[in-house]
């Protein structure tokens, strides 16, 4: 179990001069994470509501405290990604249209599926984001190593907090909603399929917007970086599939050393940029200019 307290953090990032293809100049890697990011504000609101549905049934005082901080963290994630959505809107991305499918999915889920299943899906999505957060600071990962420093710091801050609160929705599901393996296992399958169905069309539209529809070689090269044998997402599969182990708990993977280092560095001056530089190294002056 995690012994570190969850701490909400109000952060701000200067997004005024973010290059269009901020992830190492790679349009596919950039737009994949843009397509995820554009959905985060709507998704965070769903997660918050799913946990709130069971908040009053939680009797453990520490978990109740964790829920409060979880909600504050997720709300802040939504605020920051909303600001980045404004940047994408300035590039010609129709944010409202891009997020329409997710809003429909959420409305349908909240109308027809039991609240327990909504919470199980939230725990499943949180497993994905925490796995992503742990993967992005892996020594082997190229997820954001060449990314523009501000965007790298933004995603790292988000990822660290996802690791920090990775067990909250799961623990609420287990303790207040009654738990259950089959519901939990099926929820990750449903969440994974839904995520791809929602994100893929937006990802494709963004690539079209950037004029890549007639550049299949560029697209295939980028997809290989994501899904290839040594791809960024492929490397997450073992940790991702650990969810299906009957005795699984999110804190089985512990607190990664680099996440702990980020948290310690951030505590010094509340600067996510310096904390990011500690993890990834200070970018060359040419990148900072």
Phi, psi and omega in degrees: 000154180282133178256354181273138179288149175276129183236116174294143181226128174269118183236161177220141179233140178278101184260017187287339184226040179284124178294154183303314180251078190283344184266081179065020182075005182271114183295328182287312177299318180298308186289334175298312181286332172296319181293326172291311186300321184298336181269348187301314182302315178295318180296318180299321180295323176296317180299314181300313182294322180299320178286319180301330180303334183244005185303318183288347180267357179277127182258337181288124185295322180293319179294323177298320177295317179299322179298316180300317181287325174303313181297318180293320178296313182296322177297319179293324176301315180299319180298312183293318180288333172298321179294322176290330174300324177297323177296314180295324176299323177293340177273354181106003178284128177275095186296318181298315178294321183296328184262005183298318182295321179293318179298321177295317178300316181294315179300316181295316179300313183290335180277321191249339183261144178302151180298329177297320181289324175300319179292320178298320177294322177299314177300323179292315177298321179295328175296318178297312184292325177291320176298320176297317180297320179288327181289326187292341180254010175293144179300331183274344188280137174253020187306309182227016186298326180256014185285158174304135190304321181292316179292324176299316180293322180297309181293326179292315176304312180299314182297319179298317181290330175295322175293317183301322182249026189295343183256357188297304181298321179298314182293325176294318177301315183289318190268324186255334183259356177097351178062205181123125185292312186298318177297314180298314182295315181293330181297322178291323177297311180298316181297319181294315178297314181298319181299315180292320180294327181279316187281321186304312180298325179291318176302313180296317179298321179294321178295321176297318179301327181273005176077026183262002182301330181256020178234067184299330180297318179295317180296314181296322178297317179293318179296327177295325177294333181270309190246000180293178184304325178247028186286165181299312181282325179300324181292344180272351189303313182301315179292323179296315183286348177301337177306328185277357175288128185308321183266018185300144166217142183305330181275010174301329181274356177068196177256109180305143183303321183288331174293315177299322179294319177300312182300319180294317180293319180297324181298337183291315185218006178066030183248108180293338178290314180292325177294322177293317180296329177298321183281314187260348185095149179291128181292153177303155182302326181298328180282328183284326183298000000 
